[in-house]
């Protein structure tokens, strides 16, 4: 889970909302909801993960994620405890869910620069560059 001091989570999301957002097909688990995103090997209840490669098939079979977004070629490895969403582009669908849950984490700054940092008095502070 992302540190709530830095990231504002907009969850939960229902399986139906995720399917609509990602254009994925619901295969199973109609009442599932998630509050967060996670890597497939670390995902647990209330979290969503994705798998789009045979290399992660064994990890997929052991995941405890509430929802998994998968491609057709690994869909049969999703455990019965997880809701299954079928997508042609699971990683892209997962990114859309992450952006919906954490919209401010994907902000793009004008000119590639963050806004000026200001101290408590509103004075602009120097920014140290690498």
Secondary structure, 3 states (H helix, E strand, C coil): CCCCCCCCCCCCEEHHHHHHHHCCEEEECCCCEECEECCCCCCCCCEEEEECCHHHHHHHHHCCCCEEEECHHHHHHCCCCCEEEECCCHHHHHHHHHHHHCHHHHCCCHHHCCCCCECCCCCECCCCCC
